[in-house]
Amino acid sequence: MLPFSIELKPGLPVAEQILFAVKKAVVGGQLRPGDRFPSVRVLSQELRVNPNTAHKVIAALVNEGVLITTPAVGSIVAERAMGGRQEKADLLGAELERVVVEAKKLGLTLAEVQAGLGAHWKKLGGK
């Protein structure tokens, strides 16, 4: 079983979706510094993705400093992986970009997007 949750959706690159899910799990505390991360083999089997995709994901997470890979241990979550406000804002920024792209495709105005965002915020208990 993977230490993070993900529901792969068509239309978005699989590697991007996995990267986002892992970063979200780290930011949200689901994955903590020192936690072991699944191997390429386990990741590809659990998610039913090509091992090359799993390898690409792990390599990207290592390059971004989210994971550390050590011989005989494997990959673990880095000590300062995605914990600060800036990392959280960057993670949200990627999602906001997707929202903006979709809103523009639909021909929505900024005011309409802001109203929709506000409605969802309130629905989920935001003030």
N, CA, C and O atoms as a GROMACS GRO file, in nm:
protein
  508
    1MET      N    1   0.083  -0.118   0.000
    1MET     CA    2   0.000   0.000   0.000
    1MET      C    3   0.088   0.125   0.000
    1MET      O    4   0.188   0.133   0.072
    2LEU      N    5   0.049   0.222  -0.081
    2LEU     CA    6   0.126   0.344  -0.093
    2LEU      C    7   0.100   0.438   0.026
    2LEU      O    8  -0.010   0.440   0.081
    3PRO      N    9   0.202   0.516   0.064
    3PRO     CA   10   0.185   0.608   0.176
    3PRO      C   11   0.121   0.741   0.137
    3PRO      O   12   0.132   0.839   0.211
    4PHE      N   13   0.056   0.745   0.024
    4PHE     CA   14  -0.015   0.864  -0.022
    4PHE      C   15  -0.131   0.818  -0.108
    4PHE      O   16  -0.130   0.705  -0.159
    5SER      N   17  -0.230   0.904  -0.124
    5SER     CA   18  -0.346   0.865  -0.205
    5SER      C   19  -0.344   0.939  -0.338
    5SER      O   20  -0.297   1.052  -0.347
    6ILE      N   21  -0.394   0.872  -0.439
    6ILE     CA   22  -0.399   0.930  -0.572
    6ILE      C   23  -0.507   0.860  -0.654
    6ILE      O   24  -0.528   0.740  -0.643
    7GLU      N   25  -0.573   0.940  -0.734
    7GLU     CA   26  -0.670   0.886  -0.830
    7GLU      C   27  -0.629   0.942  -0.965
    7GLU      O   28  -0.654   1.059  -0.995
    8LEU      N   29  -0.565   0.858  -1.046
    8LEU     CA   30  -0.516   0.904  -1.176
    8LEU      C   31  -0.633   0.938  -1.268
    8LEU      O   32  -0.730   0.863  -1.279
    9LYS      N   33  -0.621   1.053  -1.334
    9LYS     CA   34  -0.727   1.103  -1.421
    9LYS      C   35  -0.676   1.116  -1.562
    9LYS      O   36  -0.561   1.154  -1.584
   10PRO      N   37  -0.760   1.086  -1.660
   10PRO     CA   38  -0.717   1.102  -1.799
   10PRO      C   39  -0.702   1.250  -1.834
   10PRO      O   40  -0.767   1.337  -1.776
   11GLY      N   41  -0.614   1.276  -1.930
   11GLY     CA   42  -0.598   1.412  -1.978
   11GLY      C   43  -0.479   1.486  -1.920
   11GLY      O   44  -0.434   1.585  -1.977
   12LEU      N   45  -0.426   1.439  -1.807
   12LEU     CA   46  -0.308   1.499  -1.747
   12LEU      C   47  -0.196   1.396  -1.747
   12LEU      O   48  -0.221   1.277  -1.729
   13PRO      N   49  -0.072   1.441  -1.768
   13PRO     CA   50   0.040   1.345  -1.764
   13PRO      C   51   0.044   1.271  -1.630
   13PRO      O   52   0.034   1.332  -1.523
   14VAL      N   53   0.058   1.140  -1.638
   14VAL     CA   54   0.057   1.054  -1.519
   14VAL      C   55   0.168   1.095  -1.422
   14VAL      O   56   0.144   1.104  -1.301
   15ALA      N   57   0.288   1.119  -1.473
   15ALA     CA   58   0.399   1.156  -1.385
   15ALA      C   59   0.368   1.284  -1.308
   15ALA      O   60   0.399   1.294  -1.189
   16GLU      N   61   0.307   1.383  -1.374
   16GLU     CA   62   0.270   1.508  -1.306
   16GLU      C   63   0.170   1.483  -1.195
   16GLU      O   64   0.180   1.542  -1.087
   17GLN      N   65   0.073   1.396  -1.221
   17GLN     CA   66  -0.029   1.366  -1.120
   17GLN      C   67   0.033   1.298  -0.998
   17GLN      O   68  -0.004   1.328  -0.885
   18ILE      N   69   0.127   1.209  -1.022
   18ILE     CA   70   0.193   1.139  -0.911
   18ILE      C   71   0.280   1.236  -0.832
   18ILE      O   72   0.279   1.235  -0.709
   19LEU      N   73   0.356   1.320  -0.904
   19LEU     CA   74   0.439   1.420  -0.836
   19LEU      C   75   0.354   1.509  -0.746
   19LEU      O   76   0.390   1.535  -0.632
   20PHE      N   77   0.242   1.556  -0.799
   20PHE     CA   78   0.154   1.642  -0.720
   20PHE      C   79   0.102   1.569  -0.597
   20PHE      O   80   0.100   1.625  -0.488
   21ALA      N   81   0.060   1.444  -0.615
   21ALA     CA   82   0.006   1.367  -0.502
   21ALA      C   83   0.111   1.347  -0.393
   21ALA      O   84   0.080   1.356  -0.274
   22VAL      N   85   0.235   1.319  -0.433
   22VAL     CA   86   0.342   1.298  -0.334
   22VAL      C   87   0.371   1.429  -0.261
   22VAL      O   88   0.382   1.430  -0.139
   23LYS      N   89   0.384   1.538  -0.336
   23LYS     CA   90   0.412   1.668  -0.272
   23LYS      C   91   0.299   1.708  -0.178
   23LYS      O   92   0.323   1.762  -0.070
   24LYS      N   93   0.177   1.682  -0.220
   24LYS     CA   94   0.062   1.714  -0.136
   24LYS      C   95   0.066   1.632  -0.007
   24LYS      O   96   0.035   1.683   0.101
   25ALA      N   97   0.105   1.505  -0.017
   25ALA     CA   98   0.116   1.419   0.101
   25ALA      C   99   0.226   1.468   0.195
   25ALA      O  100   0.211   1.459   0.317
   26VAL      N  101   0.335   1.520   0.139
   26VAL     CA  102   0.444   1.572   0.223
   26VAL      C  103   0.400   1.700   0.291
   26VAL      O  104   0.419   1.717   0.411
   27VAL      N  105   0.340   1.791   0.214
   27VAL     CA  106   0.294   1.919   0.270
   27VAL      C  107   0.188   1.895   0.377
   27VAL      O  108   0.186   1.963   0.480
   28GLY      N  109   0.100   1.799   0.352
   28GLY     CA  110  -0.009   1.771   0.446
   28GLY      C  111   0.030   1.685   0.564
   28GLY      O  112  -0.053   1.661   0.652
   29GLY      N  113   0.154   1.637   0.568
   29GLY     CA  114   0.200   1.557   0.681
   29GLY      C  115   0.169   1.409   0.670
   29GLY      O  116   0.197   1.333   0.763
   30GLN      N  117   0.113   1.367   0.558
   30GLN     CA  118   0.086   1.225   0.536
   30GLN      C  119   0.218   1.150   0.520
   30GLN      O  120   0.231   1.035   0.563
   31LEU      N  121   0.315   1.214   0.456
   31LEU     CA  122   0.452   1.164   0.445
   31LEU      C  123   0.540   1.259   0.525
   31LEU      O  124   0.537   1.380   0.504
   32ARG      N  125   0.618   1.204   0.617
   32ARG     CA  126   0.700   1.287   0.706
   32ARG      C  127   0.849   1.263   0.681
   32ARG      O  128   0.888   1.159   0.629
   33PRO      N  129   0.930   1.361   0.719
   33PRO     CA  130   1.075   1.342   0.702
   33PRO      C  131   1.121   1.211   0.766
   33PRO      O  132   1.085   1.178   0.879
   34GLY      N  133   1.202   1.139   0.690
   34GLY     CA  134   1.253   1.010   0.736
   34GLY      C  135   1.169   0.892   0.694
   34GLY      O  136   1.216   0.778   0.701
   35ASP      N  137   1.045   0.916   0.651
   35ASP     CA  138   0.961   0.806   0.603
   35ASP      C  139   1.021   0.744   0.478
   35ASP      O  140   1.073   0.814   0.391
   36ARG      N  141   1.014   0.613   0.469
   36ARG     CA  142   1.061   0.544   0.348
   36ARG      C  143   0.960   0.566   0.236
   36ARG      O  144   0.839   0.569   0.258
   37PHE      N  145   1.014   0.581   0.115
   37PHE     CA  146   0.930   0.598  -0.003
   37PHE      C  147   0.937   0.470  -0.085
   37PHE      O  148   1.042   0.406  -0.091
   38PRO      N  149   0.826   0.432  -0.148
   38PRO     CA  150   0.826   0.308  -0.225
   38PRO      C  151   0.931   0.306  -0.336
   38PRO      O  152   0.966   0.410  -0.392
   39SER      N  153   0.979   0.188  -0.365
   39SER     CA  154   1.076   0.171  -0.473
   39SER      C  155   1.007   0.191  -0.608
   39SER      O  156   0.884   0.197  -0.616
   40VAL      N  157   1.086   0.200  -0.712
   40VAL     CA  158   1.033   0.213  -0.849
   40VAL      C  159   0.938   0.096  -0.877
   40VAL      O  160   0.829   0.114  -0.930
   41ARG      N  161   0.982  -0.022  -0.841
   41ARG     CA  162   0.902  -0.142  -0.867
   41ARG      C  163   0.767  -0.138  -0.795
   41ARG      O  164   0.663  -0.162  -0.856
   42VAL      N  165   0.769  -0.106  -0.667
   42VAL     CA  166   0.645  -0.100  -0.588
   42VAL      C  167   0.554   0.011  -0.641
   42VAL      O  168   0.434  -0.010  -0.657
   43LEU      N  169   0.611   0.127  -0.668
   43LEU     CA  170   0.534   0.240  -0.720
   43LEU      C  171   0.466   0.204  -0.852
   43LEU      O  172   0.348   0.232  -0.871
   44SER      N  173   0.541   0.143  -0.942
   44SER     CA  174   0.484   0.108  -1.073
   44SER      C  175   0.377  -0.001  -1.060
   44SER      O  176   0.276   0.003  -1.130
   45GLN      N  177   0.398  -0.097  -0.971
   45GLN     CA  178   0.299  -0.203  -0.953
   45GLN      C  179   0.172  -0.151  -0.887
   45GLN      O  180   0.062  -0.182  -0.932
   46GLU      N  181   0.187  -0.072  -0.780
   46GLU     CA  182   0.070  -0.022  -0.707
   46GLU      C  183  -0.016   0.072  -0.792
   46GLU      O  184  -0.139   0.068  -0.786
   47LEU      N  185   0.051   0.156  -0.871
   47LEU     CA  186  -0.022   0.254  -0.952
   47LEU      C  187  -0.053   0.202  -1.092
   47LEU      O  188  -0.124   0.266  -1.170
   48ARG      N  189   0.002   0.085  -1.123
   48ARG     CA  190  -0.016   0.026  -1.256
   48ARG      C  191   0.033   0.120  -1.366
   48ARG      O  192  -0.036   0.146  -1.465
   49VAL      N  193   0.155   0.171  -1.344
   49VAL     CA  194   0.219   0.258  -1.442
   49VAL      C  195   0.349   0.194  -1.487
   49VAL      O  196   0.403   0.106  -1.420
   50ASN      N  197   0.400   0.239  -1.600
   50ASN     CA  198   0.525   0.191  -1.652
   50ASN      C  199   0.638   0.218  -1.552
   50ASN      O  200   0.642   0.326  -1.493
   51PRO      N  201   0.729   0.122  -1.533
   51PRO     CA  202   0.841   0.145  -1.442
   51PRO      C  203   0.924   0.269  -1.479
   51PRO      O  204   0.980   0.335  -1.391
   52ASN      N  205   0.931   0.301  -1.608
   52ASN     CA  206   1.003   0.422  -1.650
   52ASN      C  207   0.936   0.547  -1.593
   52ASN      O  208   1.004   0.642  -1.554
   53THR      N  209   0.803   0.547  -1.588
   53THR     CA  210   0.730   0.660  -1.531
   53THR      C  211   0.758   0.671  -1.382
   53THR      O  212   0.782   0.780  -1.330
   54ALA      N  213   0.757   0.557  -1.312
   54ALA     CA  214   0.785   0.556  -1.169
   54ALA      C  215   0.927   0.606  -1.142
   54ALA      O  216   0.951   0.682  -1.048
   55HIS      N  217   1.021   0.563  -1.225
   55HIS     CA  218   1.160   0.607  -1.211
   55HIS      C  219   1.171   0.758  -1.234
   55HIS      O  220   1.242   0.827  -1.161
   56LYS      N  221   1.100   0.807  -1.335
   56LYS     CA  222   1.100   0.950  -1.366
   56LYS      C  223   1.047   1.031  -1.247
   56LYS      O  224   1.102   1.136  -1.214
   57VAL      N  225   0.941   0.982  -1.183
   57VAL     CA  226   0.882   1.049  -1.067
   57VAL      C  227   0.982   1.055  -0.952
   57VAL      O  228   1.002   1.161  -0.893
   58ILE      N  229   1.043   0.943  -0.920
   58ILE     CA  230   1.137   0.939  -0.809
   58ILE      C  231   1.257   1.029  -0.838
   58ILE      O  232   1.304   1.100  -0.750
   59ALA      N  233   1.307   1.025  -0.961
   59ALA     CA  234   1.420   1.111  -0.998
   59ALA      C  235   1.383   1.259  -0.984
   59ALA      O  236   1.464   1.338  -0.935
   60ALA      N  237   1.263   1.296  -1.024
   60ALA     CA  238   1.218   1.435  -1.013
   60ALA      C  239   1.206   1.476  -0.866
   60ALA      O  240   1.244   1.587  -0.830
   61LEU      N  241   1.155   1.387  -0.783
   61LEU     CA  242   1.142   1.417  -0.640
   61LEU      C  243   1.279   1.431  -0.573
   61LEU      O  244   1.295   1.513  -0.482
   62VAL      N  245   1.376   1.353  -0.617
   62VAL     CA  246   1.512   1.366  -0.565
   62VAL      C  247   1.571   1.499  -0.611
   62VAL      O  248   1.632   1.571  -0.532
   63ASN      N  249   1.552   1.532  -0.739
   63ASN     CA  250   1.605   1.659  -0.792
   63ASN      C  251   1.544   1.780  -0.722
   63ASN      O  252   1.612   1.882  -0.705
   64GLU      N  253   1.419   1.771  -0.682
   64GLU     CA  254   1.351   1.881  -0.615
   64GLU      C  255   1.378   1.884  -0.465
   64GLU      O  256   1.332   1.975  -0.396
   65GLY      N  257   1.452   1.786  -0.416
   65GLY     CA  258   1.486   1.783  -0.273
   65GLY      C  259   1.378   1.728  -0.184
   65GLY      O  260   1.386   1.740  -0.061
   66VAL      N  261   1.277   1.667  -0.243
   66VAL     CA  262   1.169   1.608  -0.163
   66VAL      C  263   1.213   1.473  -0.107
   66VAL      O  264   1.179   1.438   0.006
   67LEU      N  265   1.288   1.397  -0.187
   67LEU     CA  266   1.339   1.267  -0.144
   67LEU      C  267   1.491   1.266  -0.144
   67LEU      O  268   1.555   1.343  -0.215
   68ILE      N  269   1.546   1.179  -0.062
   68ILE     CA  270   1.689   1.151  -0.061
   68ILE      C  271   1.703   1.002  -0.087
   68ILE      O  272   1.633   0.921  -0.027
   69THR      N  273   1.791   0.966  -0.177
   69THR     CA  274   1.814   0.825  -0.207
   69THR      C  275   1.951   0.785  -0.155
   69THR      O  276   2.052   0.850  -0.184
   70THR      N  277   1.953   0.677  -0.078
   70THR     CA  278   2.080   0.627  -0.024
   70THR      C  279   2.093   0.478  -0.055
   70THR      O  280   1.994   0.405  -0.053
   71PRO      N  281   2.217   0.434  -0.085
   71PRO     CA  282   2.238   0.292  -0.114
   71PRO      C  283   2.198   0.205   0.005
   71PRO      O  284   2.220   0.242   0.121
   72ALA      N  285   2.142   0.092  -0.024
   72ALA     CA  286   2.101  -0.009   0.074
   72ALA      C  287   1.981   0.033   0.159
   72ALA      O  288   1.929  -0.048   0.235
   73VAL      N  289   1.936   0.158   0.147
   73VAL     CA  290   1.819   0.203   0.222
   73VAL      C  291   1.705   0.232   0.127
   73VAL      O  292   1.590   0.196   0.153
   74GLY      N  293   1.735   0.297   0.017
   74GLY     CA  294   1.632   0.337  -0.079
   74GLY      C  295   1.603   0.485  -0.066
   74GLY      O  296   1.690   0.563  -0.028
   75SER      N  297   1.483   0.522  -0.098
   75SER     CA  298   1.444   0.664  -0.094
   75SER      C  299   1.366   0.693   0.034
   75SER      O  300   1.279   0.616   0.076
   76ILE      N  301   1.400   0.806   0.095
   76ILE     CA  302   1.329   0.853   0.213
   76ILE      C  303   1.292   1.000   0.194
   76ILE      O  304   1.355   1.070   0.114
   77VAL      N  305   1.192   1.045   0.266
   77VAL     CA  306   1.149   1.184   0.260
   77VAL      C  307   1.256   1.269   0.327
   77VAL      O  308   1.299   1.240   0.439
   78ALA      N  309   1.298   1.375   0.258
   78ALA     CA  310   1.403   1.464   0.309
   78ALA      C  311   1.354   1.541   0.431
   78ALA      O  312   1.233   1.559   0.451
   79GLU      N  313   1.448   1.587   0.512
   79GLU     CA  314   1.415   1.661   0.634
   79GLU      C  315   1.338   1.790   0.605
   79GLU      O  316   1.238   1.816   0.672
   80ARG      N  317   1.381   1.870   0.509
   80ARG     CA  318   1.314   1.996   0.479
   80ARG      C  319   1.240   1.985   0.346
   80ARG      O  320   1.260   2.066   0.256
   81ALA      N  321   1.156   1.886   0.334
   81ALA     CA  322   1.085   1.864   0.210
   81ALA      C  323   0.948   1.930   0.212
   81ALA      O  324   0.858   1.880   0.280
   82MET      N  325   0.932   2.039   0.141
   82MET     CA  326   0.801   2.099   0.116
   82MET      C  327   0.729   2.146   0.242
   82MET      O  328   0.606   2.154   0.241
   83GLY      N  329   0.798   2.176   0.348
   83GLY     CA  330   0.728   2.209   0.472
   83GLY      C  331   0.692   2.355   0.491
   83GLY      O  332   0.603   2.387   0.570
   84GLY      N  333   0.759   2.444   0.420
   84GLY     CA  334   0.737   2.587   0.442
   84GLY      C  335   0.618   2.644   0.366
   84GLY      O  336   0.560   2.578   0.280
   85ARG      N  337   0.585   2.767   0.400
   85ARG     CA  338   0.472   2.835   0.335
   85ARG      C  339   0.497   2.853   0.185
   85ARG      O  340   0.404   2.841   0.105
   86GLN      N  341   0.622   2.881   0.147
   86GLN     CA  342   0.651   2.902   0.006
   86GLN      C  343   0.628   2.773  -0.073
   86GLN      O  344   0.571   2.777  -0.183
   87GLU      N  345   0.670   2.660  -0.019
   87GLU     CA  346   0.648   2.532  -0.087
   87GLU      C  347   0.499   2.503  -0.101
   87GLU      O  348   0.454   2.452  -0.204
   88LYS      N  349   0.424   2.536   0.003
   88LYS     CA  350   0.279   2.516  -0.002
   88LYS      C  351   0.217   2.606  -0.107
   88LYS      O  352   0.129   2.564  -0.182
   89ALA      N  353   0.263   2.731  -0.112
   89ALA     CA  354   0.212   2.826  -0.212
   89ALA      C  355   0.247   2.780  -0.353
   89ALA      O  356   0.165   2.792  -0.444
   90ASP      N  357   0.368   2.728  -0.371
   90ASP     CA  358   0.408   2.678  -0.503
   90ASP      C  359   0.322   2.561  -0.546
   90ASP      O  360   0.283   2.550  -0.662
   91LEU      N  361   0.292   2.473  -0.452
   91LEU     CA  362   0.208   2.357  -0.481
   91LEU      C  363   0.068   2.402  -0.522
   91LEU      O  364   0.011   2.350  -0.618
   92LEU      N  365   0.013   2.496  -0.450
   92LEU     CA  366  -0.119   2.550  -0.482
   92LEU      C  367  -0.115   2.622  -0.616
   92LEU      O  368  -0.211   2.617  -0.693
   93GLY      N  369  -0.004   2.690  -0.644
   93GLY     CA  370   0.010   2.763  -0.771
   93GLY      C  371  -0.009   2.674  -0.891
   93GLY      O  372  -0.069   2.717  -0.990
   94ALA      N  373   0.040   2.552  -0.885
   94ALA     CA  374   0.024   2.458  -0.996
   94ALA      C  375  -0.124   2.425  -1.017
   94ALA      O  376  -0.170   2.417  -1.131
   95GLU      N  377  -0.196   2.407  -0.910
   95GLU     CA  378  -0.339   2.377  -0.920
   95GLU      C  379  -0.416   2.499  -0.970
   95GLU      O  380  -0.507   2.486  -1.052
   96LEU      N  381  -0.379   2.616  -0.922
   96LEU     CA  382  -0.446   2.739  -0.966
   96LEU      C  383  -0.425   2.762  -1.115
   96LEU      O  384  -0.515   2.809  -1.185
   97GLU      N  385  -0.307   2.730  -1.163
   97GLU     CA  386  -0.280   2.745  -1.306
   97GLU      C  387  -0.375   2.657  -1.387
   97GLU      O  388  -0.426   2.698  -1.491
   98ARG      N  389  -0.398   2.535  -1.340
   98ARG     CA  390  -0.492   2.445  -1.409
   98ARG      C  391  -0.632   2.504  -1.409
   98ARG      O  392  -0.703   2.497  -1.510
   99VAL      N  393  -0.672   2.560  -1.296
   99VAL     CA  394  -0.806   2.621  -1.286
   99VAL      C  395  -0.817   2.737  -1.383
   99VAL      O  396  -0.918   2.750  -1.453
  100VAL      N  397  -0.716   2.821  -1.389
  100VAL     CA  398  -0.719   2.936  -1.478
  100VAL      C  399  -0.726   2.891  -1.624
  100VAL      O  400  -0.802   2.947  -1.702
  101VAL      N  401  -0.649   2.792  -1.660
  101VAL     CA  402  -0.651   2.742  -1.798
  101VAL      C  403  -0.790   2.689  -1.833
  101VAL      O  404  -0.843   2.720  -1.940
  102GLU      N  405  -0.849   2.611  -1.744
  102GLU     CA  406  -0.982   2.556  -1.769
  102GLU      C  407  -1.087   2.667  -1.776
  102GLU      O  408  -1.177   2.663  -1.860
  103ALA      N  409  -1.076   2.766  -1.687
  103ALA     CA  410  -1.171   2.877  -1.687
  103ALA      C  411  -1.163   2.955  -1.818
  103ALA      O  412  -1.265   2.995  -1.874
  104LYS      N  413  -1.042   2.977  -1.866
  104LYS     CA  414  -1.025   3.050  -1.993
  104LYS      C  415  -1.081   2.969  -2.110
  104LYS      O  416  -1.140   3.025  -2.202
  105LYS      N  417  -1.062   2.837  -2.106
  105LYS     CA  418  -1.118   2.751  -2.211
  105LYS      C  419  -1.270   2.764  -2.214
  105LYS      O  420  -1.332   2.761  -2.321
  106LEU      N  421  -1.330   2.779  -2.096
  106LEU     CA  422  -1.475   2.789  -2.085
  106LEU      C  423  -1.526   2.932  -2.107
  106LEU      O  424  -1.647   2.954  -2.114
  107GLY      N  425  -1.435   3.027  -2.120
  107GLY     CA  426  -1.474   3.165  -2.144
  107GLY      C  427  -1.523   3.238  -2.021
  107GLY      O  428  -1.597   3.336  -2.033
  108LEU      N  429  -1.484   3.192  -1.902
  108LEU     CA  430  -1.527   3.257  -1.779
  108LEU      C  431  -1.443   3.382  -1.751
  108LEU      O  432  -1.326   3.389  -1.792
  109THR      N  433  -1.501   3.478  -1.683
  109THR     CA  434  -1.428   3.598  -1.644
  109THR      C  435  -1.359   3.574  -1.510
  109THR      O  436  -1.390   3.478  -1.439
  110LEU      N  437  -1.266   3.663  -1.476
  110LEU     CA  438  -1.199   3.654  -1.347
  110LEU      C  439  -1.299   3.665  -1.233
  110LEU      O  440  -1.289   3.593  -1.134
  111ALA      N  441  -1.396   3.753  -1.247
  111ALA     CA  442  -1.498   3.770  -1.143
  111ALA      C  443  -1.578   3.641  -1.124
  111ALA      O  444  -1.610   3.603  -1.011
  112GLU      N  445  -1.610   3.573  -1.232
  112GLU     CA  446  -1.684   3.446  -1.222
  112GLU      C  447  -1.601   3.338  -1.154
  112GLU      O  448  -1.653   3.260  -1.074
  113VAL      N  449  -1.473   3.334  -1.185
  113VAL     CA  450  -1.384   3.237  -1.122
  113VAL      C  451  -1.371   3.267  -0.973
  113VAL      O  452  -1.376   3.177  -0.890
  114GLN      N  453  -1.354   3.395  -0.939
  114GLN     CA  454  -1.342   3.433  -0.798
  114GLN      C  455  -1.470   3.402  -0.722
  114GLN      O  456  -1.465   3.357  -0.607
  115ALA      N  457  -1.583   3.423  -0.784
  115ALA     CA  458  -1.711   3.392  -0.718
  115ALA      C  459  -1.723   3.241  -0.696
  115ALA      O  460  -1.768   3.197  -0.590
  116GLY      N  461  -1.683   3.164  -0.794
  116GLY     CA  462  -1.687   3.018  -0.780
  116GLY      C  463  -1.592   2.969  -0.672
  116GLY      O  464  -1.627   2.881  -0.594
  117LEU      N  465  -1.473   3.027  -0.668
  117LEU     CA  466  -1.376   2.992  -0.565
  117LEU      C  467  -1.430   3.027  -0.427
  117LEU      O  468  -1.418   2.948  -0.333
  118GLY      N  469  -1.489   3.145  -0.415
  118GLY     CA  470  -1.547   3.187  -0.287
  118GLY      C  471  -1.658   3.094  -0.242
  118GLY      O  472  -1.667   3.061  -0.123
  119ALA      N  473  -1.741   3.052  -0.334
  119ALA     CA  474  -1.852   2.962  -0.300
  119ALA      C  475  -1.798   2.828  -0.249
  119ALA      O  476  -1.850   2.774  -0.151
  120HIS      N  477  -1.696   2.774  -0.316
  120HIS     CA  478  -1.638   2.647  -0.272
  120HIS      C  479  -1.568   2.663  -0.138
  120HIS      O  480  -1.573   2.574  -0.053
  121TRP      N  481  -1.502   2.776  -0.118
  121TRP     CA  482  -1.434   2.804   0.009
  121TRP      C  483  -1.534   2.800   0.124
  121TRP      O  484  -1.511   2.735   0.226
  122LYS      N  485  -1.647   2.870   0.106
  122LYS     CA  486  -1.750   2.875   0.209
  122LYS      C  487  -1.812   2.739   0.232
  122LYS      O  488  -1.840   2.701   0.346
  123LYS      N  489  -1.835   2.665   0.124
  123LYS     CA  490  -1.896   2.532   0.134
  123LYS      C  491  -1.810   2.438   0.219
  123LYS      O  492  -1.861   2.350   0.287
  124LEU      N  493  -1.679   2.459   0.214
  124LEU     CA  494  -1.588   2.374   0.290
  124LEU      C  495  -1.551   2.434   0.426
  124LEU      O  496  -1.456   2.390   0.490
  125GLY      N  497  -1.627   2.534   0.467
  125GLY     CA  498  -1.609   2.589   0.601
  125GLY      C  499  -1.509   2.701   0.612
  125GLY      O  500  -1.467   2.736   0.722
  126GLY      N  501  -1.469   2.759   0.499
  126GLY     CA  502  -1.376   2.873   0.503
  126GLY      C  503  -1.448   3.001   0.538
  126GLY      O  504  -1.569   3.013   0.518
  127LYS      N  505  -1.374   3.096   0.590
  127LYS     CA  506  -1.434   3.225   0.629
  127LYS      C  507  -1.384   3.335   0.542
  127LYS      O  508  -1.423   3.450   0.559
   0.00000   0.00000   0.00000
